[in-house]
Amino acid sequence: MKKLYLTSLLCLFVASGAAAGPRFIKAKSTKMRKAAIERKAPRTSPVFRPLSQTDYMYEDGEWFLLGSVAFTYDAAGNTLSETVDMDGEYSRTVSTYDELGRVLTSEVEYSEDGEEWMPDSRLVFEWDTKVPDYFTSRMGYSFDGESWATNPYCQTNDITRDDKGNITSVLVSLPIWDTMVPGYRYDWTYDEETGQAVEFHPYSNYGTADDADWQPSENMSYGDIEWAATDGQLVADDIYSLVAGNNRVSAFSVYYQEDEESELELDGHVFVEYSAENAADYTMKETSLDPNEVGILTVRTTTDANGSYTVFSTEFFDWDSGEIGTDPTWQGKEEVVFDDHGNIVLEAIHESGEDDPETLYLAAAVKYDYIYDDNGNIVEYTTSNYDYETEEYTPEMRTVYEEYIDVNAGIEDVTVGNGADVRTVYNLQGIPVIRDASDADINALPAGIYISAGRKFIRK
């Protein structure tokens, strides 16, 4: 039997903590490090977006229509509305954004006929002022037919900074019924001379909202932190993930607490070396109390000019004896391949078997096949999943995009002639302005830009 730790490619790669003793066992069952897929930055101009997409599912050798989606956008390419038609069942998501393109509100509506819309749910975001992609509040609401009530999608991340602007604490609160309850806390301690963080203490609340009982998360804490680079904007909940971007650790020590009555004790070390040629590549050594005794070795390597990469992990911890040896006891490789358009064409996980740690087998994979237009836009792509039993890829989903527009280039005038099935006319926010419109109705509209029958047109 294969030792499959991954249940989904969304989780990408599992790597345990690395030292002899309790940290191995605790980390193996609970800690999951997620290696972020690095995508190329989107082009700024022109900004092409499709007006619609159609989705299909593969089953029993045939493709079946799932549904279609119609889009509207602002000039920056942000999606203002997504209208979904799944075999006559309609839903629509309408979003607003701030000047940085971050979502402020996202409202979902549903309809039985595609004409009359009823509210369903809503998300409202607030964002940090210094970490652009980190929200400080995400409040979710559901509509019961008469009023709005909070739902389980709420989360607040309350950030505390010192007088130098460094993050010293992040308090994560989650909903229990109608009350936001502190669930996790991530504290950072800084050295006064260097100004850099030297300790990281993740906590979980085992108490209540009124009477918190903070205990070290997974019984672990981290100290003696050294950095290859840091800006003090530390919002990560896992120190092992700090190997990319503005905050990259180069070393830290791991402390373990046996139980609530015990003190935190030194349990091992982690060392990270970054490639001089490519800062995205690194070698991570997780050791026992002896810095020379490596329990897990993780190596990230960029493999081509498109930014494809592998993350190779080797474990030397023997579960039977509890000792660290020199021969591998397990190996795994995450593989991510990009094409020259910057899109992922393969995500794959390779693992060794329990009885043969030297040989890697393809355990799970997803393959993406694209068709592009002359502007490099995706016209169609197919997703296929790898079947370990048959060792073959089976098609799963296909998406077809139609009628790309350059939202940065303005909108060409589109003439709506006699007999056109325009039905409902929307503004650029996706809000209906007139229903069952005739040519006379359209000609009577105020000057502006509208959408009808999946196309934009201008009234002058």
PLY file of the C-alpha trace (Angstrom):
ply
format ascii 1.0
element vertex 460
property float x
property float y
property float z
element edge 459
property int vertex1
property int vertex2
end_header
0.00 0.00 0.00
1.21 3.52 -0.71
1.63 5.98 2.11
-0.62 8.74 0.77
-0.70 11.73 3.06
-2.48 13.97 0.57
-6.19 13.82 0.03
-6.30 16.75 -2.38
-3.93 18.61 -4.65
-5.33 21.78 -3.16
-3.25 20.96 -0.10
-0.27 20.37 -2.42
2.47 18.99 -0.18
2.74 17.49 3.26
5.92 17.87 5.26
6.14 17.09 8.91
8.07 18.72 11.70
11.54 17.26 12.00
13.23 16.17 15.16
13.36 13.07 17.26
10.74 12.66 19.93
7.21 14.08 20.32
7.52 16.79 17.70
7.70 14.24 14.89
4.58 12.41 15.98
2.60 15.54 16.78
3.58 17.34 13.63
3.07 14.34 11.37
-0.58 14.05 12.22
-1.53 17.71 12.39
0.88 20.04 10.62
0.38 20.62 6.92
2.50 23.11 5.07
0.97 24.51 1.93
3.42 25.46 -0.81
1.88 28.41 -2.64
1.69 28.13 -6.41
3.58 31.04 -7.89
1.86 32.60 -10.87
3.25 35.21 -13.19
2.02 38.78 -12.78
-0.87 39.58 -15.14
-0.32 41.94 -18.02
-1.43 45.49 -17.28
-2.48 46.52 -20.79
-4.39 45.38 -22.66
-6.64 43.63 -20.15
-8.63 40.94 -21.93
-11.62 39.38 -20.23
-14.22 36.94 -21.58
-17.86 37.93 -21.66
-18.96 34.37 -20.98
-17.86 30.83 -20.26
-19.51 27.45 -20.64
-18.62 24.49 -18.42
-18.85 20.79 -19.19
-18.34 17.63 -17.11
-16.95 14.36 -18.48
-18.81 11.21 -17.53
-18.98 7.74 -19.08
-17.08 8.83 -22.17
-19.24 11.88 -22.90
-19.24 15.59 -22.15
-22.33 16.94 -20.39
-23.26 20.60 -20.14
-23.06 21.90 -16.58
-23.95 25.52 -17.16
-22.80 28.90 -18.37
-21.58 32.12 -16.80
-21.89 35.68 -18.13
-19.50 38.37 -16.86
-19.27 42.13 -16.60
-16.11 44.04 -15.64
-14.76 47.40 -14.67
-11.91 49.08 -16.58
-9.29 47.37 -14.39
-10.60 43.92 -15.27
-12.26 43.26 -11.92
-15.38 41.12 -12.26
-18.43 43.20 -11.40
-20.97 40.45 -11.94
-21.08 36.72 -12.65
-24.44 35.40 -13.75
-24.69 31.60 -13.66
-27.26 29.55 -15.54
-27.26 25.88 -14.54
-30.05 24.21 -16.48
-32.50 26.98 -15.70
-31.32 27.59 -12.15
-29.90 31.09 -11.90
-27.54 32.76 -9.49
-25.64 36.01 -9.70
-22.67 37.40 -7.78
-22.20 41.17 -7.80
-18.96 42.59 -6.40
-17.45 45.97 -5.59
-13.77 46.84 -5.23
-11.46 49.45 -3.74
-8.79 51.37 -5.65
-6.33 48.48 -5.22
-8.70 45.98 -6.78
-9.57 44.30 -3.47
-13.11 43.03 -2.99
-15.19 45.22 -0.66
-18.54 43.52 -1.05
-19.72 40.38 -2.78
-23.44 39.69 -2.93
-25.09 36.51 -4.20
-28.60 36.55 -5.60
-30.76 33.81 -7.03
-33.58 33.71 -9.54
-36.05 31.18 -10.86
-36.42 32.84 -14.25
-33.27 34.95 -14.70
-35.32 38.12 -14.44
-36.52 38.60 -10.87
-33.65 38.38 -8.38
-33.77 37.66 -4.65
-30.90 38.17 -2.17
-29.16 35.07 -0.84
-25.87 35.91 0.89
-23.27 38.64 1.25
-19.58 39.04 2.14
-18.14 42.35 3.35
-14.36 42.82 3.53
-11.96 45.20 5.24
-8.26 45.12 4.39
-5.01 45.86 6.18
-3.33 49.14 5.33
0.19 47.72 5.02
-0.32 44.14 3.82
-2.50 44.66 0.73
-3.73 41.08 0.31
-4.58 40.44 3.98
-8.11 41.09 5.18
-8.73 42.27 8.71
-12.45 41.51 8.53
-14.60 39.23 6.42
-18.19 39.29 7.56
-20.63 36.86 5.99
-24.40 37.28 6.00
-27.31 35.14 4.84
-30.81 36.34 3.95
-33.68 34.30 5.40
-36.38 36.00 3.34
-36.96 38.79 5.82
-33.66 39.85 7.36
-29.88 39.41 7.22
-28.01 37.30 9.80
-24.33 36.47 10.16
-23.19 33.09 8.84
-20.13 30.82 9.39
-18.06 32.68 6.78
-17.17 35.43 9.24
-13.57 35.97 10.35
-11.73 38.90 11.86
-7.96 39.29 12.03
-7.14 42.00 14.56
-3.58 43.23 14.05
-1.43 44.90 16.72
1.70 46.79 15.69
4.50 48.35 17.71
5.68 51.95 17.41
7.94 50.92 14.52
5.04 49.48 12.54
6.00 45.84 13.04
3.23 43.33 13.65
3.43 42.01 17.19
0.16 40.07 17.30
-2.68 38.81 15.13
-5.90 37.77 16.89
-8.17 35.57 14.78
-11.84 35.43 15.80
-14.42 33.07 14.36
-18.20 32.86 14.76
-20.02 30.66 17.22
-23.66 31.34 16.53
-23.98 35.12 16.61
-20.83 35.76 18.66
-17.31 36.29 17.34
-15.02 34.22 19.57
-11.20 34.52 19.68
-9.86 31.27 18.28
-6.18 31.76 17.48
-3.46 34.22 18.35
-0.05 34.67 16.75
2.46 36.68 18.77
5.86 37.95 17.62
8.66 39.22 19.85
11.29 41.58 18.41
14.92 42.19 19.27
15.45 45.82 20.28
18.85 46.07 18.59
18.14 44.43 15.24
14.43 45.34 15.09
13.72 41.85 13.75
11.38 39.20 15.15
13.20 36.57 17.23
10.26 34.61 18.70
6.96 33.32 17.32
4.24 32.03 19.63
1.09 30.56 18.04
-1.79 29.99 20.50
-5.19 28.33 20.42
-8.06 29.31 22.69
-9.39 26.36 24.68
-11.69 28.60 26.67
-14.59 30.87 25.77
-15.09 34.36 24.46
-15.35 35.76 27.99
-12.76 33.50 29.61
-9.99 32.69 27.14
-7.56 29.87 27.85
-4.60 30.35 25.51
-2.37 27.29 25.00
0.52 26.82 22.53
-0.92 25.56 19.24
0.11 21.95 18.65
2.15 22.35 21.85
4.84 24.20 19.91
6.60 27.53 19.96
9.56 28.98 18.04
12.56 31.09 18.96
16.11 32.12 17.95
14.68 33.28 14.63
17.09 34.56 11.99
16.07 36.12 8.71
17.25 36.22 5.12
14.77 39.08 4.66
11.95 40.59 6.69
9.78 43.70 6.71
8.01 43.04 10.02
4.62 42.53 8.35
4.16 39.03 9.69
0.63 37.72 9.16
1.53 34.04 8.61
0.06 31.43 10.94
2.85 28.95 10.15
6.54 29.84 10.43
7.45 27.06 8.01
5.63 28.93 5.23
7.95 31.94 5.54
10.28 30.91 2.74
9.08 33.31 0.02
8.42 37.00 -0.49
9.41 39.80 1.86
9.68 37.53 4.91
12.07 34.59 4.57
13.45 32.81 7.60
17.00 31.45 7.55
16.95 29.67 10.94
14.82 29.07 14.03
14.54 26.73 16.98
11.50 24.60 17.81
10.19 24.26 21.37
7.77 21.54 22.46
5.42 21.33 25.46
4.62 17.79 26.60
1.37 18.82 28.36
-0.27 21.80 30.04
1.72 21.22 33.22
5.07 21.11 31.43
7.34 23.92 30.30
8.28 24.49 26.70
11.59 22.74 26.00
14.00 22.94 23.09
13.12 20.15 20.66
15.03 20.86 17.44
16.23 23.35 14.87
15.40 24.46 11.33
17.93 25.92 8.88
17.11 27.40 5.47
19.62 28.29 2.75
18.48 30.23 -0.34
19.91 29.95 -3.82
22.10 32.85 -4.90
20.82 32.49 -8.47
17.12 32.34 -7.59
15.80 33.51 -4.22
12.68 31.38 -4.72
14.79 28.23 -4.40
15.91 26.95 -1.01
17.14 24.01 1.01
15.47 23.46 4.41
17.00 21.20 7.03
14.89 20.21 10.04
17.05 18.68 12.74
16.93 17.21 16.21
18.70 18.85 19.15
21.90 18.06 17.28
21.98 20.56 14.38
23.91 18.02 12.32
21.24 15.31 12.68
18.78 16.03 9.85
15.30 14.59 10.23
13.75 16.10 7.11
15.43 17.68 4.10
13.30 19.81 1.77
14.67 21.25 -1.48
12.79 23.62 -3.78
14.20 23.93 -7.31
13.08 26.06 -10.24
13.15 23.81 -13.30
12.62 26.06 -16.32
12.34 29.64 -17.56
8.56 29.60 -17.15
8.91 29.32 -13.35
8.08 25.62 -13.07
9.43 24.05 -9.92
9.72 20.98 -7.75
9.71 20.61 -3.97
11.52 17.44 -2.94
11.24 16.21 0.65
13.21 13.39 2.25
12.50 12.01 5.73
15.11 10.18 7.81
12.95 9.52 10.87
12.27 5.86 11.67
8.78 5.49 13.11
9.47 2.08 14.58
12.63 2.95 16.47
11.97 6.66 16.96
15.51 7.35 15.75
16.95 9.51 12.99
19.16 7.63 10.57
21.16 8.40 7.46
18.98 6.46 5.02
15.64 7.82 3.77
12.49 6.40 5.34
10.14 8.30 3.00
10.44 10.66 0.04
7.98 12.92 -1.72
8.06 15.35 -4.61
5.66 18.08 -5.52
5.86 19.12 -9.17
4.29 22.23 -10.66
4.74 22.98 -14.38
3.85 26.26 -16.11
3.58 26.93 -19.83
5.01 30.04 -21.50
1.71 31.86 -20.89
2.19 31.53 -17.14
-0.61 29.00 -16.71
-0.23 25.72 -14.83
-0.24 22.66 -17.08
0.59 20.06 -14.43
0.32 19.64 -10.66
1.67 16.31 -9.48
2.55 14.54 -6.24
5.11 11.73 -6.23
5.67 9.60 -3.12
7.69 6.57 -2.12
6.11 3.41 -0.78
6.41 2.26 2.82
8.60 -0.70 1.87
10.70 1.07 -0.76
11.59 4.63 0.32
14.09 5.03 -2.52
11.55 4.73 -5.37
9.02 7.46 -6.15
5.60 6.76 -7.64
3.13 9.18 -9.16
0.44 9.31 -6.48
-1.89 12.07 -7.69
-1.88 14.63 -10.45
-4.01 17.13 -12.34
-3.24 18.06 -15.94
-4.51 21.15 -17.77
-4.69 21.38 -21.57
-5.20 24.86 -23.08
-6.22 26.34 -26.40
-5.21 30.01 -26.85
-6.29 32.75 -29.22
-3.88 35.08 -31.04
-3.74 37.40 -28.01
-2.75 34.60 -25.66
-6.17 34.37 -24.04
-7.50 30.97 -23.03
-10.25 29.92 -25.43
-10.70 26.50 -23.91
-9.08 24.34 -21.27
-9.61 20.78 -20.12
-8.80 19.38 -16.67
-7.79 15.74 -16.35
-7.14 13.76 -13.16
-4.57 11.01 -12.80
-5.96 7.60 -11.81
-3.43 5.72 -9.69
-5.05 2.34 -10.39
-5.06 2.62 -14.20
-2.04 4.97 -14.40
-3.96 7.09 -16.91
-5.39 10.60 -17.03
-9.17 10.87 -17.22
-10.87 14.08 -18.42
-12.98 15.69 -15.75
-13.96 19.27 -16.66
-13.86 21.48 -19.73
-14.37 25.23 -19.83
-14.92 27.25 -23.01
-14.49 31.05 -22.98
-16.15 33.24 -25.58
-15.82 36.79 -26.89
-12.86 38.39 -25.14
-12.88 42.15 -24.76
-10.12 44.55 -23.77
-11.63 46.36 -20.80
-8.79 48.94 -20.92
-9.41 49.93 -24.52
-12.92 51.31 -24.20
-16.03 49.72 -25.65
-16.93 49.66 -29.29
-20.38 50.78 -30.28
-22.65 47.79 -30.83
-25.78 48.33 -32.87
-28.92 46.53 -31.73
-31.14 46.08 -34.75
-34.76 45.14 -35.22
-35.71 41.72 -33.93
-32.75 41.48 -31.55
-33.53 39.39 -28.47
-32.33 41.93 -25.94
-34.81 41.17 -23.16
-33.10 42.56 -20.04
-30.67 45.51 -20.18
-28.09 45.87 -17.38
-25.77 48.66 -16.30
-22.05 47.97 -15.76
-22.74 46.99 -12.15
-24.92 44.14 -13.38
-28.14 45.77 -12.16
-31.16 45.49 -14.46
-32.30 48.90 -15.73
-35.06 47.70 -18.04
-36.70 44.35 -18.68
-38.27 42.90 -21.86
-36.79 45.85 -23.68
-37.91 46.77 -27.17
-35.85 48.85 -29.62
-37.86 51.87 -28.55
-37.07 51.20 -24.91
-33.36 51.01 -25.69
-33.43 54.20 -27.73
-35.06 55.95 -24.77
-32.27 55.00 -22.35
-30.07 57.81 -20.99
-26.59 58.12 -22.47
-24.24 55.49 -21.05
-22.81 51.99 -21.37
-25.12 49.01 -21.01
-25.09 45.24 -21.36
-27.67 43.11 -23.08
-27.68 39.63 -24.61
-24.12 39.19 -23.32
-22.79 42.25 -25.20
-21.95 45.79 -24.22
-23.36 48.75 -26.16
-23.25 52.52 -25.92
-26.17 54.94 -25.90
-24.94 58.40 -26.96
0 1
1 2
2 3
3 4
4 5
5 6
6 7
7 8
8 9
9 10
10 11
11 12
12 13
13 14
14 15
15 16
16 17
17 18
18 19
19 20
20 21
21 22
22 23
23 24
24 25
25 26
26 27
27 28
28 29
29 30
30 31
31 32
32 33
33 34
34 35
35 36
36 37
37 38
38 39
39 40
40 41
41 42
42 43
43 44
44 45
45 46
46 47
47 48
48 49
49 50
50 51
51 52
52 53
53 54
54 55
55 56
56 57
57 58
58 59
59 60
60 61
61 62
62 63
63 64
64 65
65 66
66 67
67 68
68 69
69 70
70 71
71 72
72 73
73 74
74 75
75 76
76 77
77 78
78 79
79 80
80 81
81 82
82 83
83 84
84 85
85 86
86 87
87 88
88 89
89 90
90 91
91 92
92 93
93 94
94 95
95 96
96 97
97 98
98 99
99 100
100 101
101 102
102 103
103 104
104 105
105 106
106 107
107 108
108 109
109 110
110 111
111 112
112 113
113 114
114 115
115 116
116 117
117 118
118 119
119 120
120 121
121 122
122 123
123 124
124 125
125 126
126 127
127 128
128 129
129 130
130 131
131 132
132 133
133 134
134 135
135 136
136 137
137 138
138 139
139 140
140 141
141 142
142 143
143 144
144 145
145 146
146 147
147 148
148 149
149 150
150 151
151 152
152 153
153 154
154 155
155 156
156 157
157 158
158 159
159 160
160 161
161 162
162 163
163 164
164 165
165 166
166 167
167 168
168 169
169 170
170 171
171 172
172 173
173 174
174 175
175 176
176 177
177 178
178 179
179 180
180 181
181 182
182 183
183 184
184 185
185 186
186 187
187 188
188 189
189 190
190 191
191 192
192 193
193 194
194 195
195 196
196 197
197 198
198 199
199 200
200 201
201 202
202 203
203 204
204 205
205 206
206 207
207 208
208 209
209 210
210 211
211 212
212 213
213 214
214 215
215 216
216 217
217 218
218 219
219 220
220 221
221 222
222 223
223 224
224 225
225 226
226 227
227 228
228 229
229 230
230 231
231 232
232 233
233 234
234 235
235 236
236 237
237 238
238 239
239 240
240 241
241 242
242 243
243 244
244 245
245 246
246 247
247 248
248 249
249 250
250 251
251 252
252 253
253 254
254 255
255 256
256 257
257 258
258 259
259 260
260 261
261 262
262 263
263 264
264 265
265 266
266 267
267 268
268 269
269 270
270 271
271 272
272 273
273 274
274 275
275 276
276 277
277 278
278 279
279 280
280 281
281 282
282 283
283 284
284 285
285 286
286 287
287 288
288 289
289 290
290 291
291 292
292 293
293 294
294 295
295 296
296 297
297 298
298 299
299 300
300 301
301 302
302 303
303 304
304 305
305 306
306 307
307 308
308 309
309 310
310 311
311 312
312 313
313 314
314 315
315 316
316 317
317 318
318 319
319 320
320 321
321 322
322 323
323 324
324 325
325 326
326 327
327 328
328 329
329 330
330 331
331 332
332 333
333 334
334 335
335 336
336 337
337 338
338 339
339 340
340 341
341 342
342 343
343 344
344 345
345 346
346 347
347 348
348 349
349 350
350 351
351 352
352 353
353 354
354 355
355 356
356 357
357 358
358 359
359 360
360 361
361 362
362 363
363 364
364 365
365 366
366 367
367 368
368 369
369 370
370 371
371 372
372 373
373 374
374 375
375 376
376 377
377 378
378 379
379 380
380 381
381 382
382 383
383 384
384 385
385 386
386 387
387 388
388 389
389 390
390 391
391 392
392 393
393 394
394 395
395 396
396 397
397 398
398 399
399 400
400 401
401 402
402 403
403 404
404 405
405 406
406 407
407 408
408 409
409 410
410 411
411 412
412 413
413 414
414 415
415 416
416 417
417 418
418 419
419 420
420 421
421 422
422 423
423 424
424 425
425 426
426 427
427 428
428 429
429 430
430 431
431 432
432 433
433 434
434 435
435 436
436 437
437 438
438 439
439 440
440 441
441 442
442 443
443 444
444 445
445 446
446 447
447 448
448 449
449 450
450 451
451 452
452 453
453 454
454 455
455 456
456 457
457 458
458 459
